[in-house]
């Protein structure tokens, strides 16, 4: 089906039919499409278009087909006249507007150039008003492209499985304040805590003097994003000097929730800009706010709320629409990353928890011993035990009763061990207990107490083998304890052997 060319008369529509397949297949660079979309939002006048085109479709420059496709796609262009010619060099496009002094002419020499050069020539020959508008749009588009280039690096690092929630927050706040992205002077993250909002993390100078010293260090453009992201250190107490001063500050929830603008931001999941005059004076003074701020709320877990508060406190510049868009983008991404990290943590935890007894499984045990074997001079007792006659319980009363017994035993151990002790279901009815910081003579009484309670509650006992030594010897301790269990079972069960 042919295109609708508005006021073009029927003769011209008929004339264009032989070019239609070429027009339809013309590929317009998405960058030019974006440029024109933004231009049509800014411009307040329309263009009348005259086209002079070669009678042979094969002799028409591809750029001319692209232009006709563009004119058909944007309402500010109206094709008034189409004329055929048999001369290559006579092909051209003219754009005229009653609000412009000169006519924009795109001649054959321009039409046959590479797309970028043709665009350059067109902007150069346009009126100063049109040229400046297009140049401004190009600069803004380049800025957006640079932000997305930075975001690719930032989000790749943030989403990595090995990146902690804290490092993810650092990465996000670095993007919000970095000159390569958001460019805010300060970013403050509040997290809901016991019903109120507490300052969780902060990036930005503490005062104007520090701000000036910081900005003076930037002798070159901020292009090396990795150098900023790599400044994060595991377990770092503070992201900035400002954080040292205000971390932990609590703002009563009602002071913000009763604010109509803040309430709107939360309910609509929107990033907003508001003057500090709309905030309670207590908040303004606590955070040393001036002028205006931006707020971007995020939901992190179990409907728990957090939000970024950002400003241009030290350069005093108004918060731009671009800054709002960038903050909104990174805040929403950080919310997704945050929930993703929590989910990963739960999955990791689930993978190391025995589903029946809800204690650590064999994988959890192996991970644990890998972590403690390098802790020298820590005395531990490693216990390997299993329930006496457990197979008989299963065979006589069924697996459901056997499962119930395992759960009761695991809970009994948890209730009678210290928090720093660890118990794992190694497999079947076999368990491993690791007691840290305990004397050898105390181990027997601990196990005997558990065994006595087990017999009292279930009429079942266990046998255990124990090895006592240092944590870095844990691999050999397991083998010794396993051998001791074998001896204990051989001596009549309901027995504990310690070496």
BELHU-V503422 format. One record per backbone hydrogen bond with DSSP energy under -1.0 kcal/mol. CO is the residue of the C=O (numbers start at 1). NH is the residue of the N-H. Records with the same first field share a line. If there is no record, write none. Layout:
CO=NH  NH
This chain:
5=8
9=13
10=14
11=15
12=16
16=19
19=23
20=24
21=25
29=33
30=34
31=35
32=36
33=37
34=38
35=39
36=40
38=42
39=43
47=78
48=96
49=80  81
50=94
51=83
52=92
53=85
56=59
61=64  65
62=66
63=67
64=68
65=69
66=70
67=71
68=72
70=73  74
74=77
76=47
78=49
81=51
83=53
85=55
88=91
92=52
93=106
94=50
95=104
96=48
97=100
104=95
106=93
107=111
108=112
110=113
114=118
115=119
116=120
117=121
118=122
119=123
120=124
121=125
127=131
128=132
129=133
130=134
131=135
132=136
133=137
134=138
135=139
136=140
137=141
138=142
139=143
140=144
141=145
142=146
143=147
144=148
145=149
146=150
147=151
148=152
149=153
150=154
151=155
152=156
153=157
154=158
155=159
160=163
164=168
165=169
166=170
167=171
168=172
169=173
170=174
171=175
172=176
173=177
174=178
175=182
176=184
178=181  183
186=311
187=203
188=309
189=200  201
190=307
191=198
193=196
196=193
197=251
198=191
199=248
201=189
203=187
207=211
208=212
209=213
210=214
211=215
212=216
215=218
217=219
221=223
223=225
225=228  229
226=230
228=231
229=232
233=236
240=244
241=245
242=246
243=247
246=249
249=199
251=197
252=255
253=256  257
254=258
256=259
259=263
260=264
261=265
262=266
263=267
264=268
265=270
272=295
274=293
275=278
276=279
280=284
281=285
282=286
283=287
284=289
291=276
293=274
294=310
295=272
296=308
298=306
301=304
304=300
305=192
306=298
307=190
308=296
309=188
310=294
311=185  186
312=316
320=324
321=325
322=326
323=327
324=328
325=329
326=330
327=331
328=332
329=333
330=334
331=335
332=336
333=337
334=338
335=339
336=340
337=341
338=342
339=343
340=344
341=345
342=346
343=347
344=348
345=349
346=350
347=351
349=352
350=353
352=361
354=358
359=354
360=425
361=365
362=366
363=367
364=368
365=369
366=370
367=371
368=372
369=373
372=375
374=376
378=471
379=437
380=469
381=435
382=467
383=433
384=465
385=431
386=463
387=390
389=393
390=394
391=395
392=396
393=397
394=398
398=402
399=403
400=404
401=405
402=406
403=407
404=408
405=409
406=410
407=411
408=412
409=413
410=414
411=415
412=416
418=421
422=434
424=432
427=430
430=426  427
431=385
432=424
433=383
434=422
435=381
439=442
442=446
443=447
444=448
445=449
446=450
447=451
448=452
449=453
450=454
451=455
452=456
453=457
454=458
455=459
461=388
463=386
464=497
465=384
466=499
467=382
469=380
470=473
471=474
473=477
474=478
475=479
476=480
477=481
478=482
479=483
480=484
481=485
482=486
483=487
484=488
485=489
486=490
487=491
488=493
489=492
495=464
497=466
